Amino acid sequence: MLGANLAGPTFGIFDATTYFTRANWAYNDLAFQGTCTGNVGGRAPEATVVNAVGTKVDFGPFVAVAANPSAPVDMVDNVLLQKSMPTFMRQQIINAVAAYPVTSLLDRARTAVYLTVSSPRFQTEY
């Protein structure tokens, strides 16, 4: 119905509460708070789970191209969103990545990944 204030079905389970929970999870486990060795970061294995290995993300490929702020964003778009990132979203993430100096390539890579995985575009199927 044109002009109706109806949310899409996905937003029946993905609302403000779940958004912040997921964004915090991504921040804590994937981007900045997890342990990081070189270009690999993430949560350590859970001691109570048999054969757990933890959640690890290898930022190496993203770091390798992070000197150019648009390159890790394009790579993340390709890997996580199958090249469906809207132009406005892409530009905003590029601006955030570019805010880090070239000497902080890991921070640039983690920012590109975090901002993408915490976006509604990644959290729901478009």
C-alpha positions as CSV (number, residue, x, y, z in Angstrom):
1,M,0.0,0.0,0.0
2,L,1.6,3.3,-1.1
3,G,2.1,5.8,1.7
4,A,1.3,3.3,4.5
5,N,3.4,3.3,7.7
6,L,4.0,-0.4,7.6
7,A,7.4,-2.1,8.3
8,G,8.6,-4.9,6.2
9,P,8.4,-8.4,7.6
10,T,12.1,-8.5,8.4
11,F,11.6,-5.7,10.9
12,G,9.1,-7.8,12.9
13,I,12.2,-9.6,14.3
14,F,14.8,-7.0,13.6
15,D,13.9,-4.0,15.7
16,A,15.7,-1.3,17.7
17,T,16.4,-3.8,20.6
18,T,17.9,-6.5,18.4
19,Y,19.8,-3.9,16.3
20,F,21.7,-2.6,19.3
21,T,22.3,-6.1,20.6
22,R,23.8,-7.2,17.3
23,A,25.8,-4.0,16.8
24,N,27.3,-4.4,20.3
25,W,28.1,-8.0,19.5
26,A,29.9,-7.0,16.3
27,Y,31.8,-4.3,18.1
28,N,32.9,-6.5,21.0
29,D,33.6,-9.7,19.2
30,L,34.7,-8.7,15.7
31,A,36.0,-5.2,15.6
32,F,37.6,-3.7,18.6
33,Q,37.3,-5.4,22.0
34,G,38.3,-9.0,21.1
35,T,41.9,-10.1,21.4
36,C,43.9,-9.4,18.3
37,T,47.1,-11.1,17.2
38,G,48.5,-9.4,14.1
39,N,45.6,-9.0,11.7
40,V,43.5,-11.7,13.3
41,G,41.0,-10.7,15.9
42,G,38.0,-12.1,17.7
43,R,36.8,-13.8,20.8
44,A,38.7,-16.6,22.5
45,P,37.2,-20.1,22.7
46,E,34.5,-20.6,25.2
47,A,35.9,-22.9,27.9
48,T,32.6,-24.6,28.6
49,V,32.1,-25.8,25.0
50,V,34.0,-28.9,23.9
51,N,36.3,-28.3,21.0
52,A,35.5,-24.6,20.7
53,V,37.8,-22.6,18.6
54,G,36.4,-19.1,19.2
55,T,35.3,-16.6,16.6
56,K,38.2,-15.3,14.5
57,V,38.3,-12.8,11.7
58,D,41.3,-12.4,9.5
59,F,41.5,-8.8,8.6
60,G,44.7,-9.4,6.6
61,P,43.1,-9.1,3.1
62,F,41.3,-5.9,4.1
63,V,44.5,-4.4,5.7
64,A,46.4,-5.2,2.5
65,V,44.2,-2.7,0.6
66,A,43.4,-0.2,3.3
67,A,45.8,2.5,2.2
68,N,43.0,3.5,-0.3
69,P,39.9,4.1,1.9
70,S,37.5,2.8,-0.7
71,A,39.3,-0.5,-1.3
72,P,38.4,-2.2,2.0
73,V,34.8,-0.9,1.7
74,D,34.5,-2.4,-1.8
75,M,36.0,-5.7,-0.6
76,V,33.6,-5.9,2.3
77,D,30.7,-5.0,0.0
78,N,31.8,-7.9,-2.3
79,V,32.3,-10.4,0.5
80,L,29.5,-9.6,2.8
81,L,26.8,-7.9,0.7
82,Q,27.4,-9.4,-2.7
83,K,28.0,-5.9,-4.1
84,S,24.6,-4.6,-3.0
85,M,25.8,-1.7,-0.8
86,P,23.9,1.5,-1.6
87,T,26.0,4.4,-2.8
88,F,25.2,6.6,0.2
89,M,26.1,3.8,2.7
90,R,29.3,3.1,0.8
91,Q,30.3,6.8,0.9
92,Q,29.6,7.1,4.6
93,I,31.8,4.1,5.4
94,I,34.6,5.4,3.1
95,N,34.5,8.7,5.0
96,A,34.7,6.8,8.4
97,V,37.6,4.7,7.1
98,A,39.4,7.7,5.7
99,A,39.2,9.4,9.2
100,Y,42.0,7.0,10.3
101,P,45.5,7.9,9.2
102,V,47.2,5.7,6.6
103,T,49.4,4.4,9.5
104,S,46.3,2.7,11.1
105,L,45.5,0.2,8.3
106,L,44.1,-2.4,10.8
107,D,41.7,0.2,12.2
108,R,40.6,1.2,8.7
109,A,39.9,-2.5,7.9
110,R,38.1,-3.2,11.2
111,T,36.0,0.0,10.7
112,A,34.9,-1.1,7.2
113,V,33.9,-4.5,8.5
114,Y,32.2,-3.3,11.6
115,L,30.1,-0.6,10.0
116,T,29.0,-3.1,7.4
117,V,28.0,-5.9,9.7
118,S,26.3,-3.6,12.1
119,S,24.1,-2.1,9.3
120,P,20.5,-3.1,8.7
121,R,21.6,-3.9,5.1
122,F,23.7,-6.8,6.4
123,Q,21.4,-7.8,9.3
124,T,18.4,-8.3,7.1
125,E,17.9,-9.9,3.6
126,Y,17.3,-7.3,0.9
